[in-house]
């Protein structure tokens, strides 16, 4: 399935059977954690890895 990168807004390909907590690295350099919520899933930035995006 395809999720949206919260950093750059582009699509991120993840396996259809991806599980919550899986960590994926996107082409833009962001390290993202998969959060599965029922039948939907989203990505969120993994804290402490990237600098300069936030605050
Ligand atoms: Zn990205």
mmCIF file of the protein (N, C-alpha, C, O) and its ligand, coordinates in Angstrom:
data_MODEL
# 
_entry.id   MODEL 
# 
loop_
_entity.id 
_entity.type 
_entity.pdbx_number_of_molecules 
1 polymer     1 
2 non-polymer 1 
# 
_entity_poly.entity_id                      1 
_entity_poly.type                           'polypeptide(L)' 
_entity_poly.nstd_linkage                   no 
_entity_poly.nstd_monomer                   no 
_entity_poly.pdbx_seq_one_letter_code       
;(UNK)(UNK)(UNK)(UNK)(UNK)(UNK)(UNK)(UNK)(UNK)(UNK)(UNK)(UNK)(UNK)(UNK)(UNK)(UNK)
(UNK)(UNK)(UNK)(UNK)(UNK)(UNK)(UNK)(UNK)(UNK)(UNK)(UNK)(UNK)(UNK)(UNK)(UNK)(UNK)
(UNK)(UNK)(UNK)(UNK)(UNK)(UNK)(UNK)(UNK)(UNK)(UNK)(UNK)(UNK)(UNK)(UNK)(UNK)(UNK)
(UNK)(UNK)(UNK)(UNK)(UNK)(UNK)(UNK)
;
_entity_poly.pdbx_seq_one_letter_code_can   XXXXXXXXXXXXXXXXXXXXXXXXXXXXXXXXXXXXXXXXXXXXXXXXXXXXXXX 
_entity_poly.pdbx_strand_id                 A 
# 
loop_
_entity_poly_seq.entity_id 
_entity_poly_seq.num 
_entity_poly_seq.mon_id 
_entity_poly_seq.hetero 
1 1  UNK n 
1 2  UNK n 
1 3  UNK n 
1 4  UNK n 
1 5  UNK n 
1 6  UNK n 
1 7  UNK n 
1 8  UNK n 
1 9  UNK n 
1 10 UNK n 
1 11 UNK n 
1 12 UNK n 
1 13 UNK n 
1 14 UNK n 
1 15 UNK n 
1 16 UNK n 
1 17 UNK n 
1 18 UNK n 
1 19 UNK n 
1 20 UNK n 
1 21 UNK n 
1 22 UNK n 
1 23 UNK n 
1 24 UNK n 
1 25 UNK n 
1 26 UNK n 
1 27 UNK n 
1 28 UNK n 
1 29 UNK n 
1 30 UNK n 
1 31 UNK n 
1 32 UNK n 
1 33 UNK n 
1 34 UNK n 
1 35 UNK n 
1 36 UNK n 
1 37 UNK n 
1 38 UNK n 
1 39 UNK n 
1 40 UNK n 
1 41 UNK n 
1 42 UNK n 
1 43 UNK n 
1 44 UNK n 
1 45 UNK n 
1 46 UNK n 
1 47 UNK n 
1 48 UNK n 
1 49 UNK n 
1 50 UNK n 
1 51 UNK n 
1 52 UNK n 
1 53 UNK n 
1 54 UNK n 
1 55 UNK n 
# 
loop_
_struct_asym.id 
_struct_asym.entity_id 
A 1 
B 2 
# 
loop_
_chem_comp.id 
_chem_comp.type 
_chem_comp.mon_nstd_flag 
UNK 'L-peptide linking' . 
ZN  non-polymer         . 
# 
_pdbx_entity_nonpoly.entity_id   2 
_pdbx_entity_nonpoly.name        ? 
_pdbx_entity_nonpoly.comp_id     ZN 
# 
_pdbx_nonpoly_scheme.asym_id         B 
_pdbx_nonpoly_scheme.entity_id       2 
_pdbx_nonpoly_scheme.mon_id          ZN 
_pdbx_nonpoly_scheme.ndb_seq_num     1 
_pdbx_nonpoly_scheme.pdb_seq_num     101 
_pdbx_nonpoly_scheme.auth_seq_num    101 
_pdbx_nonpoly_scheme.pdb_mon_id      ZN 
_pdbx_nonpoly_scheme.auth_mon_id     ZN 
_pdbx_nonpoly_scheme.pdb_strand_id   A 
_pdbx_nonpoly_scheme.pdb_ins_code    . 
# 
loop_
_atom_site.group_PDB 
_atom_site.id 
_atom_site.type_symbol 
_atom_site.label_atom_id 
_atom_site.label_alt_id 
_atom_site.label_comp_id 
_atom_site.label_asym_id 
_atom_site.label_entity_id 
_atom_site.label_seq_id 
_atom_site.pdbx_PDB_ins_code 
_atom_site.Cartn_x 
_atom_site.Cartn_y 
_atom_site.Cartn_z 
_atom_site.occupancy 
_atom_site.B_iso_or_equiv 
_atom_site.pdbx_formal_charge 
_atom_site.auth_seq_id 
_atom_site.auth_comp_id 
_atom_site.auth_asym_id 
_atom_site.auth_atom_id 
_atom_site.pdbx_PDB_model_num 
ATOM   1   N  N  . UNK A 1 1  ? 0.848  -1.187 0.000  1.00 0.00 ? 1   UNK A N  1 
ATOM   2   C  CA . UNK A 1 1  ? 0.000  0.000  0.000  1.00 0.00 ? 1   UNK A CA 1 
ATOM   3   C  C  . UNK A 1 1  ? 0.885  1.239  0.000  1.00 0.00 ? 1   UNK A C  1 
ATOM   4   O  O  . UNK A 1 1  ? 2.094  1.177  0.221  1.00 0.00 ? 1   UNK A O  1 
ATOM   5   N  N  . UNK A 1 2  ? 0.241  2.346  -0.253 1.00 0.00 ? 2   UNK A N  1 
ATOM   6   C  CA . UNK A 1 2  ? 0.989  3.588  -0.303 1.00 0.00 ? 2   UNK A CA 1 
ATOM   7   C  C  . UNK A 1 2  ? 0.519  4.544  0.783  1.00 0.00 ? 2   UNK A C  1 
ATOM   8   O  O  . UNK A 1 2  ? -0.673 4.812  0.933  1.00 0.00 ? 2   UNK A O  1 
ATOM   9   N  N  . UNK A 1 3  ? 1.461  5.033  1.512  1.00 0.00 ? 3   UNK A N  1 
ATOM   10  C  CA . UNK A 1 3  ? 1.164  5.999  2.548  1.00 0.00 ? 3   UNK A CA 1 
ATOM   11  C  C  . UNK A 1 3  ? 1.828  7.318  2.179  1.00 0.00 ? 3   UNK A C  1 
ATOM   12  O  O  . UNK A 1 3  ? 2.624  7.385  1.242  1.00 0.00 ? 3   UNK A O  1 
ATOM   13  N  N  . UNK A 1 4  ? 1.500  8.343  2.911  1.00 0.00 ? 4   UNK A N  1 
ATOM   14  C  CA . UNK A 1 4  ? 2.069  9.651  2.614  1.00 0.00 ? 4   UNK A CA 1 
ATOM   15  C  C  . UNK A 1 4  ? 3.154  10.003 3.620  1.00 0.00 ? 4   UNK A C  1 
ATOM   16  O  O  . UNK A 1 4  ? 2.961  9.906  4.832  1.00 0.00 ? 4   UNK A O  1 
ATOM   17  N  N  . UNK A 1 5  ? 4.279  10.408 3.097  1.00 0.00 ? 5   UNK A N  1 
ATOM   18  C  CA . UNK A 1 5  ? 5.373  10.846 3.958  1.00 0.00 ? 5   UNK A CA 1 
ATOM   19  C  C  . UNK A 1 5  ? 4.996  12.173 4.613  1.00 0.00 ? 5   UNK A C  1 
ATOM   20  O  O  . UNK A 1 5  ? 4.673  13.133 3.913  1.00 0.00 ? 5   UNK A O  1 
ATOM   21  N  N  . UNK A 1 6  ? 5.033  12.243 5.944  1.00 0.00 ? 6   UNK A N  1 
ATOM   22  C  CA . UNK A 1 6  ? 4.652  13.487 6.627  1.00 0.00 ? 6   UNK A CA 1 
ATOM   23  C  C  . UNK A 1 6  ? 5.702  14.580 6.478  1.00 0.00 ? 6   UNK A C  1 
ATOM   24  O  O  . UNK A 1 6  ? 5.444  15.742 6.795  1.00 0.00 ? 6   UNK A O  1 
ATOM   25  N  N  . UNK A 1 7  ? 6.858  14.220 6.009  1.00 0.00 ? 7   UNK A N  1 
ATOM   26  C  CA . UNK A 1 7  ? 7.931  15.208 5.875  1.00 0.00 ? 7   UNK A CA 1 
ATOM   27  C  C  . UNK A 1 7  ? 7.874  15.888 4.521  1.00 0.00 ? 7   UNK A C  1 
ATOM   28  O  O  . UNK A 1 7  ? 7.856  17.116 4.440  1.00 0.00 ? 7   UNK A O  1 
ATOM   29  N  N  . UNK A 1 8  ? 7.847  15.105 3.464  1.00 0.00 ? 8   UNK A N  1 
ATOM   30  C  CA . UNK A 1 8  ? 7.925  15.686 2.123  1.00 0.00 ? 8   UNK A CA 1 
ATOM   31  C  C  . UNK A 1 8  ? 6.594  15.616 1.376  1.00 0.00 ? 8   UNK A C  1 
ATOM   32  O  O  . UNK A 1 8  ? 6.434  16.262 0.340  1.00 0.00 ? 8   UNK A O  1 
ATOM   33  N  N  . UNK A 1 9  ? 5.636  14.838 1.890  1.00 0.00 ? 9   UNK A N  1 
ATOM   34  C  CA . UNK A 1 9  ? 4.322  14.790 1.276  1.00 0.00 ? 9   UNK A CA 1 
ATOM   35  C  C  . UNK A 1 9  ? 4.209  13.846 0.100  1.00 0.00 ? 9   UNK A C  1 
ATOM   36  O  O  . UNK A 1 9  ? 3.148  13.754 -0.517 1.00 0.00 ? 9   UNK A O  1 
ATOM   37  N  N  . UNK A 1 10 ? 5.272  13.147 -0.222 1.00 0.00 ? 10  UNK A N  1 
ATOM   38  C  CA . UNK A 1 10 ? 5.229  12.196 -1.324 1.00 0.00 ? 10  UNK A CA 1 
ATOM   39  C  C  . UNK A 1 10 ? 4.801  10.817 -0.818 1.00 0.00 ? 10  UNK A C  1 
ATOM   40  O  O  . UNK A 1 10 ? 4.721  10.567 0.384  1.00 0.00 ? 10  UNK A O  1 
ATOM   41  N  N  . UNK A 1 11 ? 4.531  9.938  -1.777 1.00 0.00 ? 11  UNK A N  1 
ATOM   42  C  CA . UNK A 1 11 ? 4.074  8.605  -1.411 1.00 0.00 ? 11  UNK A CA 1 
ATOM   43  C  C  . UNK A 1 11 ? 5.226  7.724  -0.949 1.00 0.00 ? 11  UNK A C  1 
ATOM   44  O  O  . UNK A 1 11 ? 6.356  7.833  -1.426 1.00 0.00 ? 11  UNK A O  1 
ATOM   45  N  N  . UNK A 1 12 ? 4.905  6.858  -0.017 1.00 0.00 ? 12  UNK A N  1 
ATOM   46  C  CA . UNK A 1 12 ? 5.866  5.885  0.485  1.00 0.00 ? 12  UNK A CA 1 
ATOM   47  C  C  . UNK A 1 12 ? 5.270  4.500  0.289  1.00 0.00 ? 12  UNK A C  1 
ATOM   48  O  O  . UNK A 1 12 ? 4.160  4.219  0.740  1.00 0.00 ? 12  UNK A O  1 
ATOM   49  N  N  . UNK A 1 13 ? 6.015  3.646  -0.384 1.00 0.00 ? 13  UNK A N  1 
ATOM   50  C  CA . UNK A 1 13 ? 5.558  2.278  -0.596 1.00 0.00 ? 13  UNK A CA 1 
ATOM   51  C  C  . UNK A 1 13 ? 5.883  1.422  0.618  1.00 0.00 ? 13  UNK A C  1 
ATOM   52  O  O  . UNK A 1 13 ? 7.036  1.351  1.045  1.00 0.00 ? 13  UNK A O  1 
ATOM   53  N  N  . UNK A 1 14 ? 4.879  0.780  1.166  1.00 0.00 ? 14  UNK A N  1 
ATOM   54  C  CA . UNK A 1 14 ? 5.117  -0.154 2.271  1.00 0.00 ? 14  UNK A CA 1 
ATOM   55  C  C  . UNK A 1 14 ? 4.401  -1.459 1.938  1.00 0.00 ? 14  UNK A C  1 
ATOM   56  O  O  . UNK A 1 14 ? 3.437  -1.456 1.172  1.00 0.00 ? 14  UNK A O  1 
ATOM   57  N  N  . UNK A 1 15 ? 4.857  -2.562 2.499  1.00 0.00 ? 15  UNK A N  1 
ATOM   58  C  CA . UNK A 1 15 ? 4.190  -3.843 2.243  1.00 0.00 ? 15  UNK A CA 1 
ATOM   59  C  C  . UNK A 1 15 ? 2.742  -3.816 2.732  1.00 0.00 ? 15  UNK A C  1 
ATOM   60  O  O  . UNK A 1 15 ? 2.423  -3.149 3.717  1.00 0.00 ? 15  UNK A O  1 
ATOM   61  N  N  . UNK A 1 16 ? 1.870  -4.547 2.034  1.00 0.00 ? 16  UNK A N  1 
ATOM   62  C  CA . UNK A 1 16 ? 0.465  -4.573 2.421  1.00 0.00 ? 16  UNK A CA 1 
ATOM   63  C  C  . UNK A 1 16 ? 0.259  -5.153 3.814  1.00 0.00 ? 16  UNK A C  1 
ATOM   64  O  O  . UNK A 1 16 ? -0.718 -4.840 4.493  1.00 0.00 ? 16  UNK A O  1 
ATOM   65  N  N  . UNK A 1 17 ? 1.189  -5.998 4.226  1.00 0.00 ? 17  UNK A N  1 
ATOM   66  C  CA . UNK A 1 17 ? 1.038  -6.634 5.532  1.00 0.00 ? 17  UNK A CA 1 
ATOM   67  C  C  . UNK A 1 17 ? 1.930  -5.974 6.582  1.00 0.00 ? 17  UNK A C  1 
ATOM   68  O  O  . UNK A 1 17 ? 2.307  -6.592 7.578  1.00 0.00 ? 17  UNK A O  1 
ATOM   69  N  N  . UNK A 1 18 ? 2.253  -4.722 6.339  1.00 0.00 ? 18  UNK A N  1 
ATOM   70  C  CA . UNK A 1 18 ? 3.107  -4.003 7.269  1.00 0.00 ? 18  UNK A CA 1 
ATOM   71  C  C  . UNK A 1 18 ? 2.451  -3.954 8.656  1.00 0.00 ? 18  UNK A C  1 
ATOM   72  O  O  . UNK A 1 18 ? 1.228  -3.872 8.779  1.00 0.00 ? 18  UNK A O  1 
ATOM   73  N  N  . UNK A 1 19 ? 3.276  -4.005 9.670  1.00 0.00 ? 19  UNK A N  1 
ATOM   74  C  CA . UNK A 1 19 ? 2.727  -3.994 11.032 1.00 0.00 ? 19  UNK A CA 1 
ATOM   75  C  C  . UNK A 1 19 ? 3.064  -2.678 11.725 1.00 0.00 ? 19  UNK A C  1 
ATOM   76  O  O  . UNK A 1 19 ? 4.016  -1.984 11.368 1.00 0.00 ? 19  UNK A O  1 
ATOM   77  N  N  . UNK A 1 20 ? 2.261  -2.368 12.711 1.00 0.00 ? 20  UNK A N  1 
ATOM   78  C  CA . UNK A 1 20 ? 2.471  -1.149 13.471 1.00 0.00 ? 20  UNK A CA 1 
ATOM   79  C  C  . UNK A 1 20 ? 3.839  -1.204 14.155 1.00 0.00 ? 20  UNK A C  1 
ATOM   80  O  O  . UNK A 1 20 ? 4.230  -2.224 14.722 1.00 0.00 ? 20  UNK A O  1 
ATOM   81  N  N  . UNK A 1 21 ? 4.537  -0.101 14.088 1.00 0.00 ? 21  UNK A N  1 
ATOM   82  C  CA . UNK A 1 21 ? 5.846  -0.038 14.709 1.00 0.00 ? 21  UNK A CA 1 
ATOM   83  C  C  . UNK A 1 21 ? 6.993  -0.273 13.747 1.00 0.00 ? 21  UNK A C  1 
ATOM   84  O  O  . UNK A 1 21 ? 8.157  -0.055 14.083 1.00 0.00 ? 21  UNK A O  1 
ATOM   85  N  N  . UNK A 1 22 ? 6.656  -0.717 12.553 1.00 0.00 ? 22  UNK A N  1 
ATOM   86  C  CA . UNK A 1 22 ? 7.691  -0.922 11.533 1.00 0.00 ? 22  UNK A CA 1 
ATOM   87  C  C  . UNK A 1 22 ? 8.330  0.419  11.177 1.00 0.00 ? 22  UNK A C  1 
ATOM   88  O  O  . UNK A 1 22 ? 7.649  1.441  11.096 1.00 0.00 ? 22  UNK A O  1 
ATOM   89  N  N  . UNK A 1 23 ? 9.617  0.402  10.970 1.00 0.00 ? 23  UNK A N  1 
ATOM   90  C  CA . UNK A 1 23 ? 10.335 1.632  10.647 1.00 0.00 ? 23  UNK A CA 1 
ATOM   91  C  C  . UNK A 1 23 ? 10.794 1.577  9.200  1.00 0.00 ? 23  UNK A C  1 
ATOM   92  O  O  . UNK A 1 23 ? 11.429 0.615  8.767  1.00 0.00 ? 23  UNK A O  1 
ATOM   93  N  N  . UNK A 1 24 ? 10.463 2.625  8.462  1.00 0.00 ? 24  UNK A N  1 
ATOM   94  C  CA . UNK A 1 24 ? 10.874 2.692  7.069  1.00 0.00 ? 24  UNK A CA 1 
ATOM   95  C  C  . UNK A 1 24 ? 11.635 3.988  6.831  1.00 0.00 ? 24  UNK A C  1 
ATOM   96  O  O  . UNK A 1 24 ? 11.372 5.007  7.470  1.00 0.00 ? 24  UNK A O  1 
ATOM   97  N  N  . UNK A 1 25 ? 12.567 3.933  5.914  1.00 0.00 ? 25  UNK A N  1 
ATOM   98  C  CA . UNK A 1 25 ? 13.300 5.143  5.568  1.00 0.00 ? 25  UNK A CA 1 
ATOM   99  C  C  . UNK A 1 25 ? 12.854 5.592  4.189  1.00 0.00 ? 25  UNK A C  1 
ATOM   100 O  O  . UNK A 1 25 ? 12.836 4.804  3.244  1.00 0.00 ? 25  UNK A O  1 
ATOM   101 N  N  . UNK A 1 26 ? 12.496 6.852  4.081  1.00 0.00 ? 26  UNK A N  1 
ATOM   102 C  CA . UNK A 1 26 ? 12.016 7.369  2.807  1.00 0.00 ? 26  UNK A CA 1 
ATOM   103 C  C  . UNK A 1 26 ? 13.160 7.980  2.016  1.00 0.00 ? 26  UNK A C  1 
ATOM   104 O  O  . UNK A 1 26 ? 14.215 8.309  2.558  1.00 0.00 ? 26  UNK A O  1 
ATOM   105 N  N  . UNK A 1 27 ? 12.921 8.121  0.722  1.00 0.00 ? 27  UNK A N  1 
ATOM   106 C  CA . UNK A 1 27 ? 13.932 8.679  -0.164 1.00 0.00 ? 27  UNK A CA 1 
ATOM   107 C  C  . UNK A 1 27 ? 14.404 10.067 0.262  1.00 0.00 ? 27  UNK A C  1 
ATOM   108 O  O  . UNK A 1 27 ? 15.544 10.453 0.005  1.00 0.00 ? 27  UNK A O  1 
ATOM   109 N  N  . UNK A 1 28 ? 13.521 10.802 0.910  1.00 0.00 ? 28  UNK A N  1 
ATOM   110 C  CA . UNK A 1 28 ? 13.872 12.164 1.315  1.00 0.00 ? 28  UNK A CA 1 
ATOM   111 C  C  . UNK A 1 28 ? 14.792 12.184 2.527  1.00 0.00 ? 28  UNK A C  1 
ATOM   112 O  O  . UNK A 1 28 ? 15.277 13.242 2.930  1.00 0.00 ? 28  UNK A O  1 
ATOM   113 N  N  . UNK A 1 29 ? 15.030 11.018 3.103  1.00 0.00 ? 29  UNK A N  1 
ATOM   114 C  CA . UNK A 1 29 ? 15.926 10.949 4.243  1.00 0.00 ? 29  UNK A CA 1 
ATOM   115 C  C  . UNK A 1 29 ? 15.209 10.823 5.568  1.00 0.00 ? 29  UNK A C  1 
ATOM   116 O  O  . UNK A 1 29 ? 15.835 10.612 6.607  1.00 0.00 ? 29  UNK A O  1 
ATOM   117 N  N  . UNK A 1 30 ? 13.880 10.955 5.531  1.00 0.00 ? 30  UNK A N  1 
ATOM   118 C  CA . UNK A 1 30 ? 13.113 10.850 6.763  1.00 0.00 ? 30  UNK A CA 1 
ATOM   119 C  C  . UNK A 1 30 ? 13.033 9.397  7.225  1.00 0.00 ? 30  UNK A C  1 
ATOM   120 O  O  . UNK A 1 30 ? 12.893 8.478  6.418  1.00 0.00 ? 30  UNK A O  1 
ATOM   121 N  N  . UNK A 1 31 ? 13.123 9.212  8.529  1.00 0.00 ? 31  UNK A N  1 
ATOM   122 C  CA . UNK A 1 31 ? 12.904 7.899  9.109  1.00 0.00 ? 31  UNK A CA 1 
ATOM   123 C  C  . UNK A 1 31 ? 11.521 7.910  9.748  1.00 0.00 ? 31  UNK A C  1 
ATOM   124 O  O  . UNK A 1 31 ? 11.228 8.719  10.629 1.00 0.00 ? 31  UNK A O  1 
ATOM   125 N  N  . UNK A 1 32 ? 10.678 6.990  9.282  1.00 0.00 ? 32  UNK A N  1 
ATOM   126 C  CA . UNK A 1 32 ? 9.263  7.026  9.624  1.00 0.00 ? 32  UNK A CA 1 
ATOM   127 C  C  . UNK A 1 32 ? 8.828  5.746  10.302 1.00 0.00 ? 32  UNK A C  1 
ATOM   128 O  O  . UNK A 1 32 ? 9.314  4.660  9.985  1.00 0.00 ? 32  UNK A O  1 
ATOM   129 N  N  . UNK A 1 33 ? 7.904  5.888  11.241 1.00 0.00 ? 33  UNK A N  1 
ATOM   130 C  CA . UNK A 1 33 ? 7.337  4.739  11.915 1.00 0.00 ? 33  UNK A CA 1 
ATOM   131 C  C  . UNK A 1 33 ? 5.920  4.523  11.416 1.00 0.00 ? 33  UNK A C  1 
ATOM   132 O  O  . UNK A 1 33 ? 5.137  5.468  11.315 1.00 0.00 ? 33  UNK A O  1 
ATOM   133 N  N  . UNK A 1 34 ? 5.591  3.272  11.102 1.00 0.00 ? 34  UNK A N  1 
ATOM   134 C  CA . UNK A 1 34 ? 4.248  2.934  10.645 1.00 0.00 ? 34  UNK A CA 1 
ATOM   135 C  C  . UNK A 1 34 ? 3.324  2.800  11.853 1.00 0.00 ? 34  UNK A C  1 
ATOM   136 O  O  . UNK A 1 34 ? 3.639  2.112  12.824 1.00 0.00 ? 34  UNK A O  1 
ATOM   137 N  N  . UNK A 1 35 ? 2.195  3.463  11.772 1.00 0.00 ? 35  UNK A N  1 
ATOM   138 C  CA . UNK A 1 35 ? 1.190  3.363  12.822 1.00 0.00 ? 35  UNK A CA 1 
ATOM   139 C  C  . UNK A 1 35 ? -0.084 2.827  12.190 1.00 0.00 ? 35  UNK A C  1 
ATOM   140 O  O  . UNK A 1 35 ? -0.724 3.507  11.388 1.00 0.00 ? 35  UNK A O  1 
ATOM   141 N  N  . UNK A 1 36 ? -0.447 1.609  12.554 1.00 0.00 ? 36  UNK A N  1 
ATOM   142 C  CA . UNK A 1 36 ? -1.651 0.998  12.015 1.00 0.00 ? 36  UNK A CA 1 
ATOM   143 C  C  . UNK A 1 36 ? -2.795 1.212  12.999 1.00 0.00 ? 36  UNK A C  1 
ATOM   144 O  O  . UNK A 1 36 ? -2.687 0.914  14.188 1.00 0.00 ? 36  UNK A O  1 
ATOM   145 N  N  . UNK A 1 37 ? -3.885 1.734  12.467 1.00 0.00 ? 37  UNK A N  1 
ATOM   146 C  CA . UNK A 1 37 ? -5.046 2.027  13.302 1.00 0.00 ? 37  UNK A CA 1 
ATOM   147 C  C  . UNK A 1 37 ? -6.264 1.418  12.630 1.00 0.00 ? 37  UNK A C  1 
ATOM   148 O  O  . UNK A 1 37 ? -6.862 2.023  11.740 1.00 0.00 ? 37  UNK A O  1 
ATOM   149 N  N  . UNK A 1 38 ? -6.623 0.231  13.056 1.00 0.00 ? 38  UNK A N  1 
ATOM   150 C  CA . UNK A 1 38 ? -7.746 -0.446 12.436 1.00 0.00 ? 38  UNK A CA 1 
ATOM   151 C  C  . UNK A 1 38 ? -7.409 -0.820 11.008 1.00 0.00 ? 38  UNK A C  1 
ATOM   152 O  O  . UNK A 1 38 ? -6.437 -1.533 10.759 1.00 0.00 ? 38  UNK A O  1 
ATOM   153 N  N  . UNK A 1 39 ? -8.207 -0.343 10.072 1.00 0.00 ? 39  UNK A N  1 
ATOM   154 C  CA . UNK A 1 39 ? -7.994 -0.705 8.668  1.00 0.00 ? 39  UNK A CA 1 
ATOM   155 C  C  . UNK A 1 39 ? -7.131 0.314  7.936  1.00 0.00 ? 39  UNK A C  1 
ATOM   156 O  O  . UNK A 1 39 ? -6.810 0.133  6.761  1.00 0.00 ? 39  UNK A O  1 
ATOM   157 N  N  . UNK A 1 40 ? -6.762 1.370  8.623  1.00 0.00 ? 40  UNK A N  1 
ATOM   158 C  CA . UNK A 1 40 ? -5.931 2.373  7.966  1.00 0.00 ? 40  UNK A CA 1 
ATOM   159 C  C  . UNK A 1 40 ? -4.560 2.440  8.625  1.00 0.00 ? 40  UNK A C  1 
ATOM   160 O  O  . UNK A 1 40 ? -4.354 1.943  9.732  1.00 0.00 ? 40  UNK A O  1 
ATOM   161 N  N  . UNK A 1 41 ? -3.652 3.053  7.929  1.00 0.00 ? 41  UNK A N  1 
ATOM   162 C  CA . UNK A 1 41 ? -2.298 3.186  8.455  1.00 0.00 ? 41  UNK A CA 1 
ATOM   163 C  C  . UNK A 1 41 ? -1.758 4.553  8.085  1.00 0.00 ? 41  UNK A C  1 
ATOM   164 O  O  . UNK A 1 41 ? -2.178 5.163  7.102  1.00 0.00 ? 41  UNK A O  1 
ATOM   165 N  N  . UNK A 1 42 ? -0.835 5.012  8.876  1.00 0.00 ? 42  UNK A N  1 
ATOM   166 C  CA . UNK A 1 42 ? -0.198 6.284  8.562  1.00 0.00 ? 42  UNK A CA 1 
ATOM   167 C  C  . UNK A 1 42 ? 1.260  6.218  8.991  1.00 0.00 ? 42  UNK A C  1 
ATOM   168 O  O  . UNK A 1 42 ? 1.699  5.270  9.642  1.00 0.00 ? 42  UNK A O  1 
ATOM   169 N  N  . UNK A 1 43 ? 1.975  7.231  8.615  1.00 0.00 ? 43  UNK A N  1 
ATOM   170 C  CA . UNK A 1 43 ? 3.388  7.317  8.966  1.00 0.00 ? 43  UNK A CA 1 
ATOM   171 C  C  . UNK A 1 43 ? 3.605  8.516  9.862  1.00 0.00 ? 43  UNK A C  1 
ATOM   172 O  O  . UNK A 1 43 ? 2.963  9.555  9.709  1.00 0.00 ? 43  UNK A O  1 
ATOM   173 N  N  . UNK A 1 44 ? 4.515  8.355  10.793 1.00 0.00 ? 44  UNK A N  1 
ATOM   174 C  CA . UNK A 1 44 ? 4.885  9.507  11.597 1.00 0.00 ? 44  UNK A CA 1 
ATOM   175 C  C  . UNK A 1 44 ? 6.406  9.511  11.743 1.00 0.00 ? 44  UNK A C  1 
ATOM   176 O  O  . UNK A 1 44 ? 7.050  8.462  11.714 1.00 0.00 ? 44  UNK A O  1 
ATOM   177 N  N  . UNK A 1 45 ? 6.959  10.691 11.896 1.00 0.00 ? 45  UNK A N  1 
ATOM   178 C  CA . UNK A 1 45 ? 8.419  10.780 11.997 1.00 0.00 ? 45  UNK A CA 1 
ATOM   179 C  C  . UNK A 1 45 ? 8.902  10.081 13.262 1.00 0.00 ? 45  UNK A C  1 
ATOM   180 O  O  . UNK A 1 45 ? 8.281  10.179 14.321 1.00 0.00 ? 45  UNK A O  1 
ATOM   181 N  N  . UNK A 1 46 ? 9.999  9.388  13.133 1.00 0.00 ? 46  UNK A N  1 
ATOM   182 C  CA . UNK A 1 46 ? 10.597 8.752  14.287 1.00 0.00 ? 46  UNK A CA 1 
ATOM   183 C  C  . UNK A 1 46 ? 11.426 9.798  15.027 1.00 0.00 ? 46  UNK A C  1 
ATOM   184 O  O  . UNK A 1 46 ? 12.327 10.414 14.458 1.00 0.00 ? 46  UNK A O  1 
ATOM   185 N  N  . UNK A 1 47 ? 11.108 9.983  16.282 1.00 0.00 ? 47  UNK A N  1 
ATOM   186 C  CA . UNK A 1 47 ? 11.762 11.045 17.046 1.00 0.00 ? 47  UNK A CA 1 
ATOM   187 C  C  . UNK A 1 47 ? 13.259 10.809 17.208 1.00 0.00 ? 47  UNK A C  1 
ATOM   188 O  O  . UNK A 1 47 ? 13.730 9.677  17.321 1.00 0.00 ? 47  UNK A O  1 
ATOM   189 N  N  . UNK A 1 48 ? 13.963 11.890 17.216 1.00 0.00 ? 48  UNK A N  1 
ATOM   190 C  CA . UNK A 1 48 ? 15.364 11.829 17.594 1.00 0.00 ? 48  UNK A CA 1 
ATOM   191 C  C  . UNK A 1 48 ? 16.323 11.411 16.503 1.00 0.00 ? 48  UNK A C  1 
ATOM   192 O  O  . UNK A 1 48 ? 17.520 11.269 16.752 1.00 0.00 ? 48  UNK A O  1 
ATOM   193 N  N  . UNK A 1 49 ? 15.819 11.212 15.299 1.00 0.00 ? 49  UNK A N  1 
ATOM   194 C  CA . UNK A 1 49 ? 16.715 10.780 14.238 1.00 0.00 ? 49  UNK A CA 1 
ATOM   195 C  C  . UNK A 1 49 ? 17.024 11.941 13.299 1.00 0.00 ? 49  UNK A C  1 
ATOM   196 O  O  . UNK A 1 49 ? 18.180 12.245 13.006 1.00 0.00 ? 49  UNK A O  1 
ATOM   197 N  N  . UNK A 1 50 ? 15.970 12.566 12.846 1.00 0.00 ? 50  UNK A N  1 
ATOM   198 C  CA . UNK A 1 50 ? 16.173 13.707 11.961 1.00 0.00 ? 50  UNK A CA 1 
ATOM   199 C  C  . UNK A 1 50 ? 16.333 14.972 12.781 1.00 0.00 ? 50  UNK A C  1 
ATOM   200 O  O  . UNK A 1 50 ? 15.824 15.071 13.897 1.00 0.00 ? 50  UNK A O  1 
ATOM   201 N  N  . UNK A 1 51 ? 17.031 15.917 12.231 1.00 0.00 ? 51  UNK A N  1 
ATOM   202 C  CA . UNK A 1 51 ? 17.110 17.200 12.875 1.00 0.00 ? 51  UNK A CA 1 
ATOM   203 C  C  . UNK A 1 51 ? 16.408 18.218 11.990 1.00 0.00 ? 51  UNK A C  1 
ATOM   204 O  O  . UNK A 1 51 ? 16.218 18.020 10.790 1.00 0.00 ? 51  UNK A O  1 
ATOM   205 N  N  . UNK A 1 52 ? 16.037 19.300 12.625 1.00 0.00 ? 52  UNK A N  1 
ATOM   206 C  CA . UNK A 1 52 ? 15.577 20.423 11.825 1.00 0.00 ? 52  UNK A CA 1 
ATOM   207 C  C  . UNK A 1 52 ? 14.213 20.285 11.181 1.00 0.00 ? 52  UNK A C  1 
ATOM   208 O  O  . UNK A 1 52 ? 13.981 20.911 10.147 1.00 0.00 ? 52  UNK A O  1 
ATOM   209 N  N  . UNK A 1 53 ? 13.333 19.531 11.709 1.00 0.00 ? 53  UNK A N  1 
ATOM   210 C  CA . UNK A 1 53 ? 11.990 19.543 11.168 1.00 0.00 ? 53  UNK A CA 1 
ATOM   211 C  C  . UNK A 1 53 ? 11.038 19.768 12.291 1.00 0.00 ? 53  UNK A C  1 
ATOM   212 O  O  . UNK A 1 53 ? 10.651 18.697 12.757 1.00 0.00 ? 53  UNK A O  1 
ATOM   213 N  N  . UNK A 1 54 ? 10.637 20.610 12.759 1.00 0.00 ? 54  UNK A N  1 
ATOM   214 C  CA . UNK A 1 54 ? 9.753  20.691 13.878 1.00 0.00 ? 54  UNK A CA 1 
ATOM   215 C  C  . UNK A 1 54 ? 10.119 21.896 14.702 1.00 0.00 ? 54  UNK A C  1 
ATOM   216 O  O  . UNK A 1 54 ? 11.099 22.582 14.413 1.00 0.00 ? 54  UNK A O  1 
ATOM   217 N  N  . UNK A 1 55 ? 9.383  22.143 15.668 1.00 0.00 ? 55  UNK A N  1 
ATOM   218 C  CA . UNK A 1 55 ? 9.570  23.257 16.577 1.00 0.00 ? 55  UNK A CA 1 
ATOM   219 C  C  . UNK A 1 55 ? 9.931  24.522 15.835 1.00 0.00 ? 55  UNK A C  1 
ATOM   220 O  O  . UNK A 1 55 ? 10.126 25.568 16.455 1.00 0.00 ? 55  UNK A O  1 
HETATM 221 ZN ZN . ZN  B 2 .  ? 9.653  11.775 2.437  1.00 0.00 ? 101 ZN  A ZN 1 
# 
